[in-house]
């Protein structure tokens, strides 16, 4: 009767349940014995002890620390580290179980390793470069930390640098630099715009002057042609009139007199304030008529000489 309860107790003590996503490490008299996997397992009662249960699921830890750039600017980092046990093989599990005294020591070492890697990278850069080198910092730290985690039986899944900030004084100086650069860029753009505007205005003015000159030249040419045509028609009319008057045995000086009177008439009708002095007496008219007849005689004599010479 006494043996039955003892056997029941031993059976109960020999049963071990391992949760999904974890493994259990057993020892006998302090020495590693074996690894128990998820499910119901049996062990040697009293002698075989559960040394540690290890989670093989992904783990995440948030790290916050400070680094100093080569130009002595303090940079504050907030990063997220995602890692897990490499696999549930026996050798890997033994590394995870026995490399560190406790998980607290492991996490402290991991945090200092990440912090040291980032500080070493940042110490070679200037403050202006840090914000644009987020990806480079992450890659550099991943390479260093992943190699070290593998020696401990872990694998780095991801490292994210979520926030990079500077001291308030550094932020104010950076803001001033950005503002001055923006003002400089705005001034340069304004100068370029003004230059383009003036250049286009000068081009437009040049084109307008060119077009106006072309139009004036064309107008002058047309006016000249009109005057020449008018003179040609007048000459033809006067020649025809003189010919007819000669055929009728009339004095052609009447034509000159008529031209003079028409000129006087046009002066009075179309004048716009200009003063023209004309001698309207009988003597003045006779004198003007004689002068016109003399000019007419000279024209005829010149034409006759040209005709004979030809």
ChimeraX attribute file (.defattr): number of C-alpha atoms within 10 A of each C-alpha:
attribute: neighborCount
match mode: 1-to-1
recipient: residues
	/A:1	5
	/A:2	6
	/A:3	8
	/A:4	9
	/A:5	10
	/A:6	11
	/A:7	11
	/A:8	11
	/A:9	12
	/A:10	14
	/A:11	14
	/A:12	12
	/A:13	15
	/A:14	17
	/A:15	13
	/A:16	16
	/A:17	14
	/A:18	15
	/A:19	14
	/A:20	12
	/A:21	13
	/A:22	16
	/A:23	21
	/A:24	23
	/A:25	20
	/A:26	22
	/A:27	16
	/A:28	15
	/A:29	10
	/A:30	11
	/A:31	11
	/A:32	16
	/A:33	15
	/A:34	17
	/A:35	19
	/A:36	21
	/A:37	17
	/A:38	14
	/A:39	12
	/A:40	11
	/A:41	13
	/A:42	14
	/A:43	17
	/A:44	14
	/A:45	14
	/A:46	10
	/A:47	12
	/A:48	20
	/A:49	20
	/A:50	16
	/A:51	17
	/A:52	16
	/A:53	16
	/A:54	16
	/A:55	18
	/A:56	18
	/A:57	14
	/A:58	13
	/A:59	13
	/A:60	14
	/A:61	13
	/A:62	14
	/A:63	16
	/A:64	13
	/A:65	16
	/A:66	15
	/A:67	19
	/A:68	21
	/A:69	20
	/A:70	13
	/A:71	12
	/A:72	11
	/A:73	17
	/A:74	18
	/A:75	19
	/A:76	15
	/A:77	19
	/A:78	15
	/A:79	19
	/A:80	15
	/A:81	19
	/A:82	16
	/A:83	19
	/A:84	17
	/A:85	23
	/A:86	19
	/A:87	14
	/A:88	18
	/A:89	11
	/A:90	12
	/A:91	12
	/A:92	17
	/A:93	24
	/A:94	17
	/A:95	16
	/A:96	21
	/A:97	21
	/A:98	13
	/A:99	13
	/A:100	14
	/A:101	9
	/A:102	11
	/A:103	11
	/A:104	10
	/A:105	12
	/A:106	14
	/A:107	13
	/A:108	10
	/A:109	13
	/A:110	18
	/A:111	18
	/A:112	13
	/A:113	17
	/A:114	21
	/A:115	19
	/A:116	16
	/A:117	18
	/A:118	22
	/A:119	20
	/A:120	17
	/A:121	19
	/A:122	21
	/A:123	16
	/A:124	11
	/A:125	15
	/A:126	15
	/A:127	20
	/A:128	12
	/A:129	11
	/A:130	18
	/A:131	13
	/A:132	10
	/A:133	13
	/A:134	15
	/A:135	12
	/A:136	12
	/A:137	20
	/A:138	18
	/A:139	13
	/A:140	14
	/A:141	20
	/A:142	21
	/A:143	12
	/A:144	14
	/A:145	19
	/A:146	18
	/A:147	13
	/A:148	16
	/A:149	19
	/A:150	15
	/A:151	13
	/A:152	21
	/A:153	21
	/A:154	21
	/A:155	20
	/A:156	21
	/A:157	15
	/A:158	13
	/A:159	20
	/A:160	17
	/A:161	17
	/A:162	11
	/A:163	13
	/A:164	14
	/A:165	15
	/A:166	18
	/A:167	11
	/A:168	10
	/A:169	10
	/A:170	15
	/A:171	12
	/A:172	12
	/A:173	11
	/A:174	15
	/A:175	12
	/A:176	12
	/A:177	12
	/A:178	12
	/A:179	12
	/A:180	12
	/A:181	12
	/A:182	12
	/A:183	12
	/A:184	12
	/A:185	12
	/A:186	12
	/A:187	12
	/A:188	12
	/A:189	12
	/A:190	12
	/A:191	12
	/A:192	12
	/A:193	12
	/A:194	12
	/A:195	12
	/A:196	12
	/A:197	12
	/A:198	12
	/A:199	12
	/A:200	12
	/A:201	12
	/A:202	12
	/A:203	12
	/A:204	12
	/A:205	12
	/A:206	12
	/A:207	12
	/A:208	12
	/A:209	12
	/A:210	12
	/A:211	12
	/A:212	12
	/A:213	12
	/A:214	12
	/A:215	12
	/A:216	12
	/A:217	12
	/A:218	12
	/A:219	12
	/A:220	12
	/A:221	12
	/A:222	12
	/A:223	12
	/A:224	12
	/A:225	12
	/A:226	12
	/A:227	12
	/A:228	12
	/A:229	12
	/A:230	12
	/A:231	12
	/A:232	12
	/A:233	12
	/A:234	12
	/A:235	12
	/A:236	12
	/A:237	12
	/A:238	16
	/A:239	12
	/A:240	12
	/A:241	14
	/A:242	18
	/A:243	14
	/A:244	13
	/A:245	16
	/A:246	12
	/A:247	9
	/A:248	9
	/A:249	9
	/A:250	12
	/A:251	10
	/A:252	17
	/A:253	18
	/A:254	14
	/A:255	16
	/A:256	19
	/A:257	18
	/A:258	11
	/A:259	14
	/A:260	16
	/A:261	13
	/A:262	12
	/A:263	12
	/A:264	14
	/A:265	12
	/A:266	11
	/A:267	14
	/A:268	13
	/A:269	9
	/A:270	8
	/A:271	11
	/A:272	8
	/A:273	7
	/A:274	6
	/A:275	9
	/A:276	9
	/A:277	5
	/A:278	9
	/A:279	10
	/A:280	9
	/A:281	9
	/A:282	9
	/A:283	10
	/A:284	12
	/A:285	16
	/A:286	12
	/A:287	13
	/A:288	16
	/A:289	17
	/A:290	15
	/A:291	13
	/A:292	18
	/A:293	18
	/A:294	13
	/A:295	13
	/A:296	15
	/A:297	13
	/A:298	12
	/A:299	11
	/A:300	12
	/A:301	12
	/A:302	11
	/A:303	12
	/A:304	12
	/A:305	10
	/A:306	10
	/A:307	9
	/A:308	7
	/A:309	7
	/A:310	6
